[in-house]
């Protein structure tokens, strides 16, 4: 096998690994918050309000979390802090997002009306 083919295979494997890591973090259950000091009762309150994943907590505003009965601002801060520790994404610059978007490919429908 040539060196070029080996490098291509390695790049494909790295991309697949990165995709798996992304999907794993995207669908991570909020039960893992218990390992970071969040009370089980608070996790149940989040689930009952429809927030079941770490990504769901990240996308929910502090104000909306405070509106959940039994969750105070202090608890919201603690939950958001724990989610930040769990999440591996962190902050991405516009350039990094742009690089990720370059990896997205488009699928044609074959119809000019839809494209």
Rosetta blueprint (number, residue, H / E / L):
1 X L
2 X L
3 X H
4 X H
5 X H
6 X H
7 X H
8 X H
9 X H
10 X H
11 X H
12 X H
13 X H
14 X H
15 X H
16 X H
17 X H
18 X H
19 X H
20 X H
21 X H
22 X H
23 X H
24 X H
25 X H
26 X H
27 X L
28 X L
29 X E
30 X H
31 X H
32 X H
33 X H
34 X H
35 X H
36 X H
37 X L
38 X L
39 X L
40 X H
41 X H
42 X H
43 X H
44 X H
45 X H
46 X H
47 X H
48 X H
49 X L
50 X L
51 X L
52 X L
53 X E
54 X H
55 X H
56 X H
57 X H
58 X H
59 X H
60 X L
61 X L
62 X H
63 X H
64 X H
65 X H
66 X H
67 X L
68 X L
69 X L
70 X L
71 X L
72 X L
73 X H
74 X H
75 X H
76 X H
77 X H
78 X H
79 X H
80 X H
81 X H
82 X H
83 X H
84 X H
85 X H
86 X H
87 X L
88 X L
89 X L
90 X L
91 X L
92 X L
93 X L
94 X H
95 X H
96 X H
97 X H
98 X H
99 X H
100 X H
101 X H
102 X H
103 X L
104 X L
105 X L
106 X L
107 X L
108 X L
109 X L
110 X L
111 X L
112 X L
113 X L
114 X L
115 X L
